[in-house]
Amino acid sequence: MSEIQKHPETTEKWWKEAVVYQIYPASFKDSNGDGWGDLNGIRSKLSYLKKLGIDAVWVCPFYDSPQDDMGYDIANYEKVWPTYGTNDDCFNLIKEAHNLGMKLFVDLVINHCSDEHEWFKESKSSKSNPKRDWFFWRPPKGYTKDNKPIPPNNWGSIFGGSAWEFDNSTKEFYLHLFAKGQPDLNWENDECRNAIFDISIGFWLKHGVDGFRIDTAGLYSKLPGLPDVPISDPKREFQHPDPGSLNGPRIHEFHKMMKKYMQGIVGPDKEIFSVGEVGHASKEVFMKYTGANRNEISELFVFDHVDVGSSKTFKYNLVPFDLKEWKQALASSFDWINGTDCWSSVFLENHDQPRSVTRFGDDSTEKARTASAKLLATMLVSFTGTLFVYQGQELGCTNFKANGISDYEDVDANGHYEEFTERFGADSKEVRGMIDGLALMSRDHSRTPFPWSSEGKYGGFSSSKPWFHMNENFKQGINVEDEENDPDSVLNFWRKAIAARKQHKDLLVYGYDFKFYDLDNKKLFAFTKKYGDTTLFAALNFSGETLKFNLPKGQYSKFFGTHSDGGEKDLLRPWEGRLYFSKE
């Protein structure tokens, strides 16, 4: 057996090699001047994505919704939210993407729906309604001295406060792991689960989508009885629900059902792509989700590397970390597939993350921003897995400068702020610490409208005031038009980086046997990996200083890097990255 045959992960698939571009529809491009991005705006910019080198487009939820959580609260899975357009607009978008040779993926949000969904309205109407068991309804655990109902357990909402909301009409609580307008669906109910499949998966597959990003893919199976979870944060009344809701006892069974349903719709000759948002689990659990013969999910989003620097008990509590810790977390997002038939993803940004150049690079000056954004791109294209690029990442977009809580729109930020001010006081150290955490970690940083030019008040995104404020640095060159015209821009570098990844796909996309080189170095991230008789060596300088390094033994030739010139053999300039290969 050859060395490559010992690595089933190298089995070629179109979705492994694809470069996927994620679009947040509210913020990408407004086509009708109402201040909101829309589907026709996306369609008008598909050629831009094609030029970037994109193979597939993932569009965040565009379904009808009251927008309590920016579309992740769905009132009608089979209808486009009118602000974004019509169903025909969406069908035309799918068709145009296909005409340009690109796939189109949609968000599958099926752990919960909106409290305005007809199912929930029926469920809420009475305890005897046939859809009552389609959601999690429970009586109070008891009542306080002032006759307030006590939630059934100590689960906290991921967005702050209790995960339970009391309904005065039926005198019971319903479960919502996220906002109170996002009641959890009960996958244990066969009728409910089958209906979920039909409206959220079947409808869109029949209209031509090529795959799904599966939201909160590990949450569909709760622990039986919904018991209290351990106290992980004594300062908070309600605890993180993950021990009772993440990767539960039937989760793999449910995903097998879902995969079987998908293939039943499209037939055996078409493979539907899926990427599951699981985030945290053991390597063994990750492998169960993605093993090729298990028929569950194509690949996963793993979060350890984007959670570095954030407290395990509360994400807006910042904690120090060093490069070694981040290197190890980055590797843990993909090294578990080595020698298996599993697969993973490569990413730093999405709609739930801040801007990577602010988090992991240096945005203090324009020179440092440009250099570190290119370094991050070089690192990403060198990792094994499916590469995901989030809108604006290819421009080197940064976090915005916030003046206070009023600058944040996100339900997550505002929900936790409300909880903390009520519990600790507006001037408490806890609230001040949270505000500092938001400045670095808020999801809103990635949700500002996309800068197409430096012109006007709104950077070519819209002719009207956008739904959310622009990041003002679009006027300083961080926009498509200016970067198009600058051969040394982050945008033009990303185009080269994606082209290099495709040219050297064996080594970059499918490379195996990842090994750290000089792991303890606090400024250098260096590693090797192999494919057949070729070895990759990556040398990445994560500092603003010139850094000395040594190549491994052997004949190594540079084939890509942040700088077009060769530079000095054993010196990396500030934020410089180089990729070398050696053949045996």
RODO-2510 file (C-alpha; in nm, 4 decimals, decimal comma):
residues 584
     n   res          X          Y          Z
     1     m     0,0000     0,0000     0,0000
     2     s     0,1385     0,3397    -0,0990
     3     e     0,1706     0,6227     0,1500
     4     i    -0,1178     0,8123    -0,0148
     5     q    -0,3409     0,5037     0,0079
     6     k    -0,2877     0,5112     0,3841
     7     h    -0,4640     0,8477     0,3854
     8     p    -0,8291     0,8041     0,2831
     9     e    -0,8838     1,1763     0,3446
    10     t    -0,7021     1,2396     0,0143
    11     t    -0,9900     1,0877    -0,1835
    12     e    -1,0788     1,3714    -0,4175
    13     k    -1,4165     1,5428    -0,3951
    14     w    -1,5293     1,8682    -0,5555
    15     w    -1,6407     2,0038    -0,2190
    16     k    -1,3048     1,9369    -0,0587
    17     e    -1,1285     2,1465    -0,3203
    18     a    -1,3915     2,4202    -0,3413
    19     v    -1,3233     2,7703    -0,2121
    20     v    -1,6487     2,8796    -0,0481
    21     y    -1,7472     3,2442    -0,0052
    22     q    -1,9932     3,3278     0,2696
    23     i    -2,2430     3,6098     0,2155
    24     y    -2,4401     3,7875     0,4886
    25     p    -2,7294     3,9101     0,2716
    26     a    -2,8278     4,2138     0,4812
    27     s    -2,4798     4,3597     0,4353
    28     f    -2,3505     4,2525     0,0938
    29     k    -2,5144     4,4677    -0,1739
    30     d    -2,8380     4,6703    -0,1848
    31     s    -2,9929     4,6690    -0,5338
    32     n    -3,3031     4,8803    -0,4686
    33     g    -3,1874     5,1577    -0,2374
    34     d    -3,3756     5,0617     0,0792
    35     g    -3,0621     5,0284     0,2927
    36     w    -3,0709     4,6489     0,3072
    37     g    -2,8691     4,4079     0,0998
    38     d    -3,0777     4,1701    -0,1091
    39     l    -3,0683     3,8696    -0,3399
    40     n    -3,0544     4,0748    -0,6574
    41     g    -2,7610     4,2614    -0,5078
    42     i    -2,5817     3,9316    -0,4574
    43     r    -2,6624     3,8253    -0,8130
    44     s    -2,5183     4,1507    -0,9484
    45     k    -2,1818     4,0715    -0,7862
    46     l    -2,1376     3,7064    -0,8785
    47     s    -1,8817     3,7984    -1,1436
    48     y    -1,6727     3,9644    -0,8699
    49     l    -1,6727     3,6365    -0,6793
    50     k    -1,5864     3,4407    -0,9913
    51     k    -1,2848     3,6641    -1,0505
    52     l    -1,1748     3,6102    -0,6907
    53     g    -1,1608     3,2362    -0,7599
    54     i    -1,4714     3,1309    -0,5706
    55     d    -1,6250     2,7899    -0,6477
    56     a    -1,9298     2,7991    -0,4203
    57     v    -2,1367     3,0661    -0,2467
    58     w    -2,2954     3,0151     0,0939
    59     v    -2,5792     3,2609     0,1584
    60     c    -2,6871     3,3150     0,5196
    61     p    -3,0625     3,2927     0,5938
    62     f    -3,2797     3,4867     0,3498
    63     y    -3,6084     3,3279     0,4585
    64     d    -3,9126     3,5133     0,5875
    65     s    -3,8381     3,6229     0,9423
    66     p    -3,9121     3,8872     1,2063
    67     q    -3,5322     3,9319     1,2256
    68     d    -3,4956     3,8895     1,6009
    69     d    -3,1628     3,7223     1,5190
    70     m    -3,0981     3,8499     1,1675
    71     g    -3,2876     3,5718     0,9928
    72     y    -3,1798     3,2835     1,2141
    73     d    -3,5366     3,2975     1,3435
    74     i    -3,7400     3,1641     1,0523
    75     a    -4,1153     3,2191     1,0219
    76     n    -4,1506     3,0558     0,6791
    77     y    -3,8811     2,8276     0,5373
    78     e    -4,0309     2,8264     0,1887
    79     k    -4,0550     3,2018     0,1411
    80     v    -3,7904     3,4705     0,0928
    81     w    -3,8096     3,7618     0,3359
    82     p    -3,9663     4,0393     0,1216
    83     t    -3,6882     4,2853     0,2093
    84     y    -3,4432     4,0462     0,0426
    85     g    -3,6646     3,9895    -0,2610
    86     t    -3,8891     3,7133    -0,3864
    87     n    -3,8625     3,3392    -0,4353
    88     d    -3,8096     3,4030    -0,8070
    89     d    -3,5171     3,6304    -0,7206
    90     c    -3,3639     3,3431    -0,5275
    91     f    -3,4248     3,0922    -0,8060
    92     n    -3,2601     3,3353    -1,0498
    93     l    -2,9620     3,3694    -0,8159
    94     i    -2,9190     2,9924    -0,8060
    95     k    -2,9460     2,9733    -1,1843
    96     e    -2,6948     3,2547    -1,2437
    97     a    -2,4447     3,1020    -1,0021
    98     h    -2,4723     2,7729    -1,1893
    99     n    -2,4301     2,9509    -1,5226
   100     l    -2,1007     3,0917    -1,3929
   101     g    -1,9857     2,7483    -1,2801
   102     m    -2,0406     2,8102    -0,9079
   103     k    -2,2379     2,6060    -0,6563
   104     l    -2,4852     2,7656    -0,4160
   105     f    -2,5291     2,6611    -0,0525
   106     v    -2,7960     2,7807     0,1891
   107     d    -2,8245     2,7921     0,5660
   108     l    -3,0182     2,5106     0,7319
   109     v    -3,1561     2,6535     1,0582
   110     i    -3,3532     2,3683     1,2111
   111     n    -3,2721     2,3513     1,5810
   112     h    -3,5293     2,6273     1,6281
   113     c    -3,7692     2,8435     1,4317
   114     s    -3,9339     3,1808     1,4956
   115     d    -4,2083     3,2251     1,7509
   116     e    -4,4028     3,3681     1,4563
   117     h    -4,3893     3,0377     1,2679
   118     e    -4,7339     2,8838     1,2279
   119     w    -4,6163     2,5662     1,3994
   120     f    -4,5289     2,7524     1,7164
   121     k    -4,8462     2,9573     1,7102
   122     e    -5,0437     2,6332     1,6991
   123     s    -4,8274     2,4743     1,9678
   124     k    -4,8776     2,7735     2,1939
   125     s    -5,2533     2,7874     2,1468
   126     s    -5,3358     2,5127     2,4009
   127     k    -5,1826     2,2218     2,5891
   128     s    -5,3942     1,9808     2,3841
   129     n    -5,2944     2,1136     2,0415
   130     p    -5,1511     1,8398     1,8126
   131     k    -4,8317     2,0447     1,7693
   132     r    -4,7788     2,1017     2,1413
   133     d    -4,5084     1,8323     2,1456
   134     w    -4,3308     1,9835     1,8450
   135     f    -4,1611     2,2161     2,0961
   136     f    -4,0346     2,1759     2,4525
   137     w    -4,3069     2,2824     2,6945
   138     r    -4,2613     2,2305     3,0675
   139     p    -4,4458     2,3428     3,3825
   140     p    -4,2632     2,5651     3,6328
   141     k    -4,0340     2,3937     3,8809
   142     g    -4,2197     2,5960     4,1407
   143     y    -4,2935     2,9551     4,2334
   144     t    -4,0979     3,2202     4,4232
   145     k    -4,2318     3,3920     4,7352
   146     d    -4,3677     3,6700     4,5141
   147     n    -4,5393     3,4098     4,2926
   148     k    -4,2987     3,4236     3,9960
   149     p    -4,2669     3,0947     3,8059
   150     i    -3,9294     2,9197     3,8356
   151     p    -3,7822     2,7797     3,5104
   152     p    -3,7791     2,3991     3,4722
   153     n    -3,3993     2,3781     3,4899
   154     n    -3,0869     2,5952     3,5182
   155     w    -3,0098     2,6139     3,1467
   156     g    -2,9059     2,9575     3,0280
   157     s    -2,9731     3,1022     2,6860
   158     i    -2,6632     3,1344     2,4735
   159     f    -2,7718     3,4961     2,4273
   160     g    -2,8062     3,5645     2,8025
   161     g    -3,0648     3,5011     3,0720
   162     s    -3,2703     3,1853     3,1100
   163     a    -3,3251     2,9419     2,8234
   164     w    -3,6916     2,9270     2,9254
   165     e    -3,9723     3,1747     2,8524
   166     f    -4,2998     3,1641     3,0457
   167     d    -4,6265     3,1694     2,8525
   168     n    -4,9063     3,3233     3,0575
   169     s    -5,1848     3,1727     2,8468
   170     t    -5,0980     2,8064     2,9139
   171     k    -4,8905     2,8647     3,2315
   172     e    -4,5895     2,6701     3,1001
   173     f    -4,2368     2,7514     2,9873
   174     y    -4,0954     2,6814     2,6410
   175     l    -3,7271     2,6141     2,5709
   176     h    -3,5160     2,8527     2,3613
   177     l    -3,1402     2,7937     2,3613
   178     f    -3,1022     3,1252     2,1811
   179     a    -3,3356     3,4295     2,1802
   180     k    -3,6843     3,3992     2,3277
   181     g    -3,8156     3,4461     1,9727
   182     q    -3,6361     3,1229     1,8713
   183     p    -3,8193     2,8289     2,0329
   184     d    -3,6370     2,4954     2,0024
   185     l    -3,7981     2,2303     1,7839
   186     n    -3,8449     1,8837     1,9315
   187     w    -3,6614     1,6381     1,7064
   188     e    -3,7790     1,3469     1,9205
   189     n    -4,1226     1,3942     1,7648
   190     d    -4,1183     1,1976     1,4369
   191     e    -4,3932     1,4043     1,2744
   192     c    -4,2140     1,7297     1,3586
   193     r    -3,8778     1,6027     1,2336
   194     n    -4,0213     1,4827     0,9023
   195     a    -4,1960     1,8165     0,8513
   196     i    -3,8664     1,9991     0,9183
   197     f    -3,6976     1,7939     0,6476
   198     d    -3,9695     1,8637     0,3933
   199     i    -3,9891     2,2427     0,4278
   200     s    -3,6248     2,3279     0,4959
   201     i    -3,4366     2,0680     0,2903
   202     g    -3,6715     1,9183     0,0324
   203     f    -3,8111     2,2482    -0,0918
   204     w    -3,4694     2,4009    -0,1623
   205     l    -3,3095     2,0890    -0,3060
   206     k    -3,5955     2,0709    -0,5538
   207     h    -3,5119     2,4290    -0,6516
   208     g    -3,1472     2,3559    -0,7244
   209     v    -2,9335     2,4309    -0,4182
   210     d    -2,6133     2,2285    -0,4016
   211     g    -2,5629     2,1983    -0,0286
   212     f    -2,6203     2,3249     0,3206
   213     r    -2,4403     2,4901     0,6055
   214     i    -2,6115     2,3204     0,9000
   215     d    -2,6631     2,5710     1,1815
   216     t    -2,6046     2,4469     1,5392
   217     a    -2,5679     2,0952     1,4001
   218     g    -2,4875     1,9402     1,7377
   219     l    -2,7940     2,0611     1,9287
   220     y    -3,0860     1,8576     1,7958
   221     s    -3,0636     1,5816     2,0578
   222     k    -3,1111     1,7017     2,4164
   223     l    -3,0468     1,4858     2,7220
   224     p    -3,3657     1,2994     2,8153
   225     g    -3,5516     1,4719     3,0944
   226     l    -3,3670     1,8001     3,0371
   227     p    -3,1761     1,7815     3,3678
   228     d    -2,9869     2,0670     3,5316
   229     v    -2,6359     2,1168     3,3933
   230     p    -2,3262     2,1536     3,6140
   231     i    -2,2468     2,5011     3,7439
   232     s    -1,9669     2,6316     3,5234
   233     d    -1,9946     2,9997     3,6209
   234     p    -2,0962     3,0588     3,9859
   235     k    -2,1507     3,4288     3,9143
   236     r    -2,4422     3,3546     3,6843
   237     e    -2,7862     3,2276     3,7780
   238     f    -2,8255     3,0259     3,4568
   239     q    -2,5513     2,8042     3,3172
   240     h    -2,4335     2,7310     2,9648
   241     p    -2,6659     2,4615     2,8252
   242     d    -2,4076     2,2663     2,6258
   243     p    -2,3713     1,9699     2,8667
   244     g    -2,7423     1,9040     2,8292
   245     s    -2,7876     1,9903     2,4633
   246     l    -2,4664     1,9454     2,2618
   247     n    -2,3854     1,6156     2,0853
   248     g    -2,6705     1,4359     2,2609
   249     p    -2,7562     1,0637     2,2534
   250     r    -2,9469     1,0599     1,9197
   251     i    -2,7537     1,3279     1,7316
   252     h    -2,5785     1,0902     1,4914
   253     e    -2,8996     0,9000     1,4301
   254     f    -3,0715     1,2266     1,3375
   255     h    -2,7950     1,3259     1,0962
   256     k    -2,8068     0,9877     0,9268
   257     m    -3,1803     1,0397     0,8774
   258     m    -3,1192     1,3843     0,7330
   259     k    -2,8497     1,2642     0,4931
   260     k    -3,0718     0,9792     0,3750
   261     y    -3,3529     1,2272     0,3154
   262     m    -3,1245     1,4554     0,1112
   263     q    -3,0036     1,1732    -0,1120
   264     g    -3,3590     1,0520    -0,1538
   265     i    -3,4521     1,3894    -0,3008
   266     v    -3,1601     1,4268    -0,5458
   267     g    -3,0973     1,0613    -0,6247
   268     p    -2,7821     0,8481    -0,5929
   269     d    -2,5834     1,0207    -0,8677
   270     k    -2,5603     1,3643    -0,7046
   271     e    -2,3667     1,4228    -0,3859
   272     i    -2,5061     1,6961    -0,1634
   273     f    -2,2488     1,8926     0,0363
   274     s    -2,3035     1,9750     0,4024
   275     v    -2,0915     2,1493     0,6628
   276     g    -2,2072     2,1252     1,0224
   277     e    -2,1585     2,3878     1,2904
   278     v    -2,0607     2,1676     1,5833
   279     g    -1,7841     2,3715     1,7401
   280     h    -1,6682     2,1598     2,0312
   281     a    -1,6329     1,7872     2,0867
   282     s    -1,3707     1,5155     2,1079
   283     k    -1,1865     1,3998     1,7977
   284     e    -1,3794     1,0756     1,8187
   285     v    -1,7107     1,2623     1,7985
   286     f    -1,5884     1,4761     1,5071
   287     m    -1,4946     1,1566     1,3245
   288     k    -1,8408     1,0092     1,3823
   289     y    -2,0008     1,3128     1,2215
   290     t    -1,7796     1,3129     0,9109
   291     g    -1,6669     0,9577     0,8405
   292     a    -1,7296     0,8939     0,4718
   293     n    -1,9063     0,5644     0,5349
   294     r    -2,1243     0,6978     0,8172
   295     n    -2,3402     0,9125     0,5866
   296     e    -2,3891     1,2074     0,8189
   297     i    -2,2121     1,5374     0,7386
   298     s    -1,9446     1,6152     0,4780
   299     e    -1,7329     1,8243     0,7156
   300     l    -1,7437     2,0397     1,0288
   301     f    -1,6732     2,3848     1,1612
   302     v    -1,4540     2,3399     1,4703
   303     f    -1,4120     2,6410     1,7009
   304     d    -1,1077     2,5932     1,9242
   305     h    -0,8878     2,8228     1,7168
   306     v    -1,1374     3,1121     1,7074
   307     d    -1,2153     3,0745     2,0780
   308     v    -0,8550     3,1336     2,1847
   309     g    -0,8364     3,4468     2,4010
   310     s    -1,1935     3,4091     2,5220
   311     s    -1,2894     3,2654     2,8612
   312     k    -1,4474     2,9189     2,8593
   313     t    -1,7238     3,0439     3,0885
   314     f    -1,8127     3,3628     2,8991
   315     k    -1,6930     3,4561     2,5522
   316     y    -1,6743     3,8314     2,6220
   317     n    -1,4318     3,7764     2,9104
   318     l    -1,0927     3,8197     2,7460
   319     v    -0,7988     3,6085     2,8599
   320     p    -0,4356     3,6245     2,7450
   321     f    -0,2988     3,3718     2,4968
   322     d     0,0275     3,3248     2,3111
   323     l     0,1145     3,2129     1,9605
   324     k     0,1968     2,8583     2,0723
   325     e    -0,1514     2,8154     2,2160
   326     w    -0,3076     2,9456     1,8949
   327     k    -0,0884     2,7248     1,6769
   328     q    -0,2023     2,4185     1,8669
   329     a    -0,5677     2,5260     1,8454
   330     l    -0,5395     2,5856     1,4715
   331     a    -0,3922     2,2411     1,4156
   332     s    -0,6655     2,0809     1,6256
   333     s    -0,9258     2,2084     1,3795
   334     f    -0,7998     1,9724     1,1075
   335     d    -0,5287     1,7323     1,2280
   336     w    -0,7886     1,4835     1,3556
   337     i    -0,8708     1,3862     0,9947
   338     n    -0,5167     1,2608     0,9331
   339     g    -0,5200     0,9004     0,8144
   340     t    -0,9014     0,8794     0,8254
   341     d    -1,1897     0,9051     0,5796
   342     c    -1,3070     1,2291     0,7507
   343     w    -1,2833     1,5927     0,6471
   344     s    -1,2799     1,9378     0,8027
   345     s    -1,2943     2,3055     0,7120
   346     v    -1,0472     2,5941     0,7081
   347     f    -1,1713     2,9337     0,8265
   348     l    -1,1048     3,2322     1,0506
   349     e    -1,4100     3,4490     0,9860
   350     n    -1,7850     3,4121     0,9565
   351     h    -2,0991     3,5987     1,0592
   352     d    -2,0433     3,4934     1,4225
   353     q    -1,6792     3,6047     1,4432
   354     p    -1,5010     3,9423     1,4501
   355     r    -1,2482     4,0376     1,1845
   356     s    -0,9426     3,8123     1,1822
   357     v    -0,6895     4,0841     1,1030
   358     t    -0,7932     4,2635     1,4224
   359     r    -0,8013     3,9425     1,6273
   360     f    -0,4894     3,7689     1,5017
   361     g    -0,2994     4,0251     1,2952
   362     d    -0,2227     4,3947     1,3430
   363     d    -0,4590     4,6703     1,2278
   364     s    -0,2797     4,9537     1,4094
   365     t    -0,1350     5,0937     1,0859
   366     e    -0,2229     5,0524     0,7191
   367     k     0,1127     4,8874     0,6481
   368     a     0,0697     4,6361     0,9293
   369     r    -0,2932     4,5682     0,8378
   370     t    -0,2071     4,4907     0,4770
   371     a     0,0917     4,2761     0,5692
   372     s    -0,0819     4,0758     0,8405
   373     a    -0,3965     4,0243     0,6284
   374     k    -0,1765     3,8730     0,3574
   375     l    -0,0028     3,6552     0,6146
   376     l    -0,3356     3,5210     0,7391
   377     a    -0,4401     3,4456     0,3802
   378     t    -0,1133     3,2597     0,3195
   379     m    -0,1682     3,0547     0,6334
   380     l    -0,5257     2,9652     0,5417
   381     v    -0,4512     2,8487     0,1876
   382     s    -0,1784     2,6222     0,3261
   383     f    -0,4093     2,4263     0,5595
   384     t    -0,5745     2,0957     0,4745
   385     g    -0,9539     2,1164     0,4459
   386     t    -1,2234     2,3086     0,2575
   387     l    -1,1417     2,6799     0,2544
   388     f    -1,4115     2,9307     0,3564
   389     v    -1,3754     3,3056     0,2970
   390     y    -1,6173     3,5486     0,4595
   391     q    -1,7271     3,8661     0,2803
   392     g    -1,4762     4,1445     0,3365
   393     q    -1,2045     3,9096     0,4576
   394     e    -1,0541     3,9286     0,1099
   395     l    -1,0241     4,3068     0,1570
   396     g    -0,8597     4,2853     0,4972
   397     c    -1,1613     4,4436     0,6684
   398     t    -1,1126     4,5274     1,0355
   399     n    -1,3287     4,5616     1,3443
   400     f    -1,5040     4,8973     1,3758
   401     k    -1,4280     5,1415     1,6575
   402     a    -1,7190     5,1358     1,9022
   403     n    -1,8072     5,4191     2,1402
   404     g    -2,0397     5,2146     2,3612
   405     i    -2,3161     4,9578     2,3729
   406     s    -2,5353     5,1716     2,1454
   407     d    -2,3005     5,0906     1,8552
   408     y    -2,3960     4,7229     1,8690
   409     e    -2,7047     4,5798     1,7016
   410     d    -2,6614     4,2103     1,7794
   411     v    -2,9191     4,0351     1,9982
   412     d    -2,6322     3,8449     2,1604
   413     a    -2,4494     4,1616     2,2659
   414     n    -2,7610     4,3392     2,3872
   415     g    -2,9009     4,0331     2,5626
   416     h    -2,5869     3,9819     2,7669
   417     y    -2,5564     4,3555     2,8377
   418     e    -2,9100     4,3592     2,9750
   419     e    -2,8385     4,0538     3,1909
   420     f    -2,5121     4,1954     3,3251
   421     t    -2,6399     4,5457     3,4002
   422     e    -2,9399     4,4006     3,5849
   423     r    -2,7268     4,1576     3,7808
   424     f    -2,4098     4,3587     3,8475
   425     g    -2,4958     4,7239     3,7775
   426     a    -2,4184     4,9463     3,4791
   427     d    -2,0869     5,0708     3,6245
   428     s    -1,9672     4,7324     3,7492
   429     k    -1,6354     4,5786     3,6525
   430     e    -1,8291     4,2913     3,4980
   431     v    -2,0126     4,5232     3,2583
   432     r    -1,6963     4,7202     3,1785
   433     g    -1,5156     4,3941     3,1061
   434     m    -1,7959     4,2845     2,8780
   435     i    -1,7793     4,6133     2,6839
   436     d    -1,4048     4,5565     2,6361
   437     g    -1,4812     4,2053     2,5165
   438     l    -1,7369     4,3279     2,2655
   439     a    -1,4836     4,5716     2,1197
   440     l    -1,2731     4,2735     2,0169
   441     m    -1,5144     3,9802     1,9911
   442     s    -1,8609     4,1042     1,8898
   443     r    -2,0291     3,9414     1,5915
   444     d    -2,1316     4,2873     1,4737
   445     h    -1,7774     4,3593     1,3531
   446     s    -1,8294     4,1239     1,0594
   447     r    -2,1804     4,2486     0,9836
   448     t    -2,1125     4,6061     0,8752
   449     p    -2,2170     4,6795     0,5147
   450     f    -1,9704     4,5664     0,2493
   451     p    -1,7522     4,8486     0,1089
   452     w    -1,7611     4,8495    -0,2705
   453     s    -1,5968     5,1911    -0,3104
   454     s    -1,4872     5,4991    -0,1148
   455     e    -1,7592     5,7106    -0,2727
   456     g    -2,0452     5,8788    -0,0901
   457     k    -2,1670     5,8118     0,2602
   458     y    -2,2239     5,4417     0,2144
   459     g    -1,9342     5,3130     0,0074
   460     g    -2,1350     5,1839    -0,2873
   461     f    -2,3328     4,9454    -0,0653
   462     s    -2,6552     5,1466    -0,0911
   463     s    -2,7903     5,4835    -0,1992
   464     s    -2,9760     5,5072     0,1334
   465     k    -2,8749     5,4879     0,4989
   466     p    -2,7917     5,1215     0,5690
   467     w    -2,9676     4,9112     0,8305
   468     f    -2,6371     4,9043     1,0237
   469     h    -2,3583     5,1582     1,0282
   470     m    -2,0619     5,1397     0,7916
   471     n    -1,7099     5,0815     0,9176
   472     e    -1,5704     5,4270     0,8448
   473     n    -1,2335     5,3033     0,7204
   474     f    -1,3903     5,2252     0,3825
   475     k    -1,2930     5,5862     0,3063
   476     q    -0,9256     5,5003     0,3683
   477     g    -0,8890     5,2458     0,0909
   478     i    -1,0475     4,9340     0,2401
   479     n    -1,2972     4,8860    -0,0404
   480     v    -1,3222     4,6884    -0,3633
   481     e    -1,2697     4,9732    -0,6104
   482     d    -0,9514     5,1059    -0,4503
   483     e    -0,8094     4,7588    -0,3938
   484     e    -0,8878     4,6532    -0,7507
   485     n    -0,6647     4,9356    -0,8689
   486     d    -0,3797     4,8582    -0,6291
   487     p    -0,1702     4,5603    -0,7451
   488     d    -0,0333     4,5215    -0,3914
   489     s    -0,3741     4,5226    -0,2201
   490     v    -0,5094     4,2504     0,0058
   491     l    -0,7792     4,1743    -0,2526
   492     n    -0,5326     4,1110    -0,5333
   493     f    -0,3197     3,9034    -0,2995
   494     w    -0,6170     3,6841    -0,2070
   495     r    -0,6748     3,6184    -0,5781
   496     k    -0,3157     3,4985    -0,6105
   497     a    -0,3409     3,2923    -0,2925
   498     i    -0,6543     3,1116    -0,4095
   499     a    -0,4955     3,0474    -0,7494
   500     a    -0,1863     2,9043    -0,5786
   501     r    -0,4035     2,6752    -0,3641
   502     k    -0,5717     2,5388    -0,6743
   503     q    -0,2462     2,5004    -0,8643
   504     h    -0,0912     2,3036    -0,5781
   505     k    -0,4082     2,1364    -0,4522
   506     d    -0,2454     1,7991    -0,3776
   507     l    -0,0098     1,9522    -0,1232
   508     l    -0,2230     2,2402     0,0046
   509     v    -0,5774     2,1001     0,0040
   510     y    -0,4968     1,7319     0,0639
   511     g    -0,1598     1,7402     0,2407
   512     y    -0,1262     1,5069     0,5395
   513     d     0,1014     1,4308     0,8362
   514     f     0,1030     1,7878     0,9661
   515     k     0,3953     1,8506     1,2031
   516     f     0,4958     2,1618     1,3947
   517     y     0,8412     2,3047     1,3387
   518     d     0,9871     2,5032     1,6317
   519     l     0,6554     2,4904     1,8190
   520     d     0,7765     2,6922     2,1189
   521     n     0,8758     2,9913     1,9061
   522     k     0,6589     3,2850     2,0191
   523     k     0,6765     3,4682     1,6846
   524     l     0,7180     3,2010     1,4176
   525     f     0,4456     2,9613     1,3056
   526     a     0,6196     2,6961     1,0992
   527     f     0,5111     2,3465     1,0006
   528     t     0,5527     2,0697     0,7469
   529     k     0,3064     1,8389     0,5795
   530     k     0,3339     1,5907     0,2938
   531     y     0,1683     1,4564    -0,0154
   532     g     0,3395     1,1635    -0,1837
   533     d     0,7057     1,2492    -0,2396
   534     t     0,6548     1,6236    -0,1796
   535     t     0,6898     1,8058     0,1515
   536     l     0,5503     2,1504     0,2282
   537     f     0,7300     2,3843     0,4661
   538     a     0,5421     2,6937     0,5802
   539     a     0,7193     2,9780     0,7601
   540     l     0,4892     3,2495     0,8969
   541     n     0,6172     3,5474     1,0949
   542     f     0,3464     3,6543     1,3393
   543     s     0,5278     3,9644     1,4580
   544     g     0,6106     4,3175     1,3506
   545     e     0,9817     4,2407     1,3701
   546     t     1,2337     4,0860     1,1329
   547     l     1,2688     3,7224     1,2314
   548     k     1,5492     3,4743     1,1738
   549     f     1,4509     3,1175     1,0841
   550     n     1,6071     2,8046     0,9397
   551     l     1,4775     2,5805     0,6655
   552     p     1,4566     2,2074     0,7446
   553     k     1,7200     1,9818     0,5958
   554     g     1,6684     1,9199     0,2262
   555     q     1,6314     2,1128    -0,0980
   556     y     1,3417     2,3549    -0,0465
   557     s     1,2120     2,5949    -0,3110
   558     k     0,9770     2,8833    -0,2375
   559     f     0,6611     2,8721    -0,4495
   560     f     0,4374     3,1275    -0,2774
   561     g     0,4487     3,3989    -0,0172
   562     t     0,3348     3,7392     0,0998
   563     h     0,6191     3,9110    -0,0831
   564     s     0,6798     3,8723    -0,4548
   565     d     1,0565     3,8976    -0,4188
   566     g     1,2624     3,6231    -0,2635
   567     g     1,3907     3,8153     0,0370
   568     e     1,6862     3,7007     0,2435
   569     k     1,7119     3,3255     0,2782
   570     d     1,6995     3,3041     0,6566
   571     l     1,5102     3,6246     0,7432
   572     l     1,1380     3,6893     0,7440
   573     r     1,0251     4,0494     0,7269
   574     p     0,7482     4,1730     0,9622
   575     w     0,4300     3,9689     0,8998
   576     e     0,5941     3,7816     0,6118
   577     g     0,4899     3,4305     0,5163
   578     r     0,6521     3,1868     0,2755
   579     l     0,5546     2,8452     0,1417
   580     y     0,8280     2,6084     0,0235
   581     f     0,8262     2,2580    -0,1167
   582     s     1,0832     1,9825    -0,1392
   583     k     1,0701     1,6657    -0,3485
   584     e     1,2369     1,3456    -0,2340
***
